Amino acid sequence: MQKALLGVGLTSVFMIGACQPASDPIEGGVPPSSAAVQEDRIVATTVSATELADALDLELVGVPSSYKALPERYDHVTELGNPMSPDVEQIRQLQADVVWSVTTLEVDLEESFRTAGIEAEFLNFQSVEEMSREIERIGERYDRENEASALVERFDERLAELENKRADRDEPSVLILMGVPGSYLVATEHSYIGDLVELAGGTLAVEADENVEYLASNTEYLQQANPDIILRAAHGMPEEVIEMFDEEFKSNDVWKHFRAVEKGRVYDLEESLFGTTGNIAVLEALDALEEMLYPEEGEG
């Protein structure tokens, strides 16, 4: 397992991931709402926060603009622009009581919200555990404990199942490349995708010495890690990013010497499941990762 030294900030490069596409509802649904009353006027400025509000049966007065479909219940709700730069004046006009963003955008947005007199809440979706805590907190705040518990219990049941399998598995080493048009970085254990990989039973080939989510890439250094599997995450313009990765792997001879490339274990992650921050598609994402990490089990 390689220890990397050079950390790279997330917000300036990849926060288009906070606008990650909407996912399908979790299988089985959730119990009916325990209370229909909702006093707060809530604005969600990211897709992940919007999806969570829908899962918890909460109404919104403002949502982010997204090239992907948001839950239908918010079709006629005011759009507030890109999650990285929401329209603060519109938010003020909506007289919102609560404005939701995510912690990975806090450095970029906190000052603009404060200047506009808006008190924003930055939800921590940087790991499954932290996201579960946020879900429970919001559920308690709005009398949606049933809905919140249903989500978290499904997450916990799946994680327990995966944990029980660890003793009988030789965990593969995994390199995660996070790409946007024109560049890519290496995701660490402090990123949401890194957390998912470890929960699904993988060991990260590159870890961070400090609490940073992404590291600058260096192919020669990465080759020393020689991962069993390479995961390529594409964000923003996924088709363009996948083409970039394909060209990089084709034109840079270093990649052909990686064990993962030699064994044909290079996978492109579906953007709707693997965002730069967490979302409620945890179960689908873990299922997809387990198939990539342990394909021989699926064959049985």
N, C-alpha and C positions, 0 to 999 in steps of 0.2 A: 504494500500500500504506500503510495507516494504522498509525501507532505509537500504542499506547494507554498510559496512565499509571497507571491504578488497578488493581492486582492484587488478586485475591481468593483466599484460601486454599481448597484443595480439600477437605481432610479433613472439615471440619465441615459441608459442604453435600452433597457427592456421593459419599461413600464407600460408599453402598449399591451403587455400581457395582462395588465389589470382589466383590460377590455376583452378578456377571453370570452369565447363564444358560449352561449347558453347551452346547458346540457339537458338531457332528458330527465324527467323526474325519477327519483329512486324507486325501484321496483317495490310494489306493495303499498305505496302511498303512505300516508300518515293518518293517525286517528283524527276525528273531527275536532275542530278548535274547541278548547274548553271555555273560551270567552270571545264573543264577537266585538266587544267594546275595545276601541283603540283611541286613546286620547291624543297621542303625539302625531304631528304631521311629520312624516319621515321622508327624507330624500336619500336615495342611494346613488352614489356617483360611479360605482363600478358594477360590472355585470355579475361578478361573484356575490356581491352584497344584494343585488336585485334578485338573484336566484334564491338566496337564503330567505329573503323577505317573503317570496312566494311560497317556499316550502313551509314557512312558519305561519302562513295565512295572514300576512300583514299587508295593509294597503300602503301605497307610496304616492307622494305628490310630485316627485321628480325622479327621473331615471337617466342613466347615461345614454349617449348616442352610440350605437353599435351597428357594425355591418352584419352582425348575426342577430337572429330573432331573440327577443326577450320574451318572458312569459306573457301569454295573451292578455292576462288580466290588466297589464300595464300598457296596452296598445294606445290608449288615449291620454296617457300621462305625459306631462311636459318633459321634453328631452333637454338635457343640460350640457351637451357637448362631450368631448373626449374626457375620459377619467383623469388624464394627466393635467388637464386644464379646464375644469368645469366652469360654466358661466356663473360666477359668484353673484352678479347682479340679479340674474334670474332666480337664484336660490333665495336671495333676500326678499324678492317680490313674492315668492311662494310662502313666506313667513313660516319656514320650517322650524320645528322644535328640535329635530335631530337630523344631522347630516352625516352619512356614513361614507368613509373612504377606507383605505387599507394602510397598514403601518409602513409598507414599502414605498408609499407615496408621501408619507408624513413630512419628510425633509423638504420636499418640493412644494407642498400645498399649505402647510401650517401657517406660514406668514400671510399668504394671500387671504386665507379664511379669517385670520385674526384681524387683518386690516379692514376687511369688510364687515366685521362685527359678527362673524358666524362662528359658533362653537361646534367644531367638527369632532366626530368620534372616529378614530383610526382603528379599524378592526384588525386583529392579528390572525392572518390566514397563512402564516409562514410554515406551519406544520399541521399535521392532522390533529395532534394533541391540542395545540393552541386554538385551532379552529373549533374543535369540540367545546372548549371552554367558552368561547365566544357565543356559540350556539346556545349553550345552557344559560349563559348570562342574559342573552336577549330573550330567550323563552321565559325566564323568570320575570323579567322586567315587564313583559307584555301579556302575562297570563297565557303563555303558549308552551307550558311545560310539557304537555303531552306530545306536541309536534317535535319539540327540541329533543326530548328523551328518545323518541322513536328514531330520529336521525342518528343520534350519538350511539344508541344501543346497537344499531346495525353496523356502524363503524367498528365498535368495540368487539362485536362477535366475529367479524371478519379478521380483525387484527389478532384476536386470540387464536383463531384457526391457523393463521400463518405462523404465529409464534410456536405453536405445537409442532409444526412441521420442521422447524429449524434443526432439531437434534438429528434428524435423519437425512439432512441435506449437506452437500458440499457447496457452500455459497460461491457463486461466480463473482469475479471482480467486474465492475461496471464503470465505464467512462461515459459521462453525460455531457454532450455538447449542446449548448443553447445558442441558437442562431436567430439573427434578424438580417434583413437584406444587407449584404456587404460585409458582415462580420459574425464571429461567433466566440463564445467564451466557454469555460468549463464550469459546470455546476458542482457545488460542494454539498456536504451533508447538511449545511445550513440553509439550503434552498428547499423549496417545497418539493420539487421533483426528486432531489436527493433524499429527502425524508421518505418519500413514497418508495423509492428503490430499496432503501434499507428495511422498511416495513415489509416489503414483498419478498425479502430474503436475499438481497444482493449486498455485496460489499463494495464500497466506492473505491475505485482505483486511485483517485486523487482526493485528498482531504485538505482542509484549510487549517493553518496554524492559528488563525484568528477567526472571529465570528463574522466571516464574509460569505456571501451566497455564491459569488462567481469569481473566477480567476482568469487572468489573461492566458491565452493558449500558446503553447510552444510544442510543435509536433515532435521534435527530437526528445524533449523532456517527457511528453506523453507516451512515447514509444517505450521508454524505460519502464513505465507502469505496466505495459503490455496487457491490457484488459482482455478478459474473456468475451465481453460484450460491449458494443458501442451503441448508445442511444442518442439519436439526433432529434432535438426538439426545435420545431420551427414556429416562429411567432410573427405576428404582424401581417406578413404576406407569405403564408406557408408554401405556396407553390414556388415562389421565387426563391425562398430560402432552401427548399429541397434541391432545386436546380443548382444553387450555390454549393451546397454540400456535395452533390454528385460531381460537379466540376472539380472541387477541391480534392476529393478522393481519387479522381481520375488523373489529374494533372500533377499532383504532389506524390512522388514515388515513395515517400516515407510511409504512407498509409498502407501500402501493400505488404509491409513487413509486420503489421500489427496482427496478433493472434486472432482477434475478432474478425478482421477482414479476411484472413486466410481461411477461417472456418465458416465464413458467410453469416456471421452473427452481428450484423449491423442493422438496426431497426429505426425507422422514422416514427416518432410518436405523434399520435393524433392530437391536434391542437385543442379540440373540444374537451379532452380529458386531462391534458397536462399543461396547465397554465403556470405563469411565474408566481402566482399566489394560489392558495387553495380554493376549491369550489366544492359543491356538494356532490360531484361525480366521483367521490372517493372510491366507492365500491367498483365501479366500472374501470377506473384507472388501475386499481390493484389487481383486478382480474387480468387486464391486458398485460401488465408487467409480469405477473406470475407465468403466463404463457410464454413470454419472451425469455425469462430466466430459466424456466424448467420445461422446455418443450417436450422432453422425453416422457414426462408424466402425462401430458395430454395425449400422447400417442398410445399410452396404455389404456 
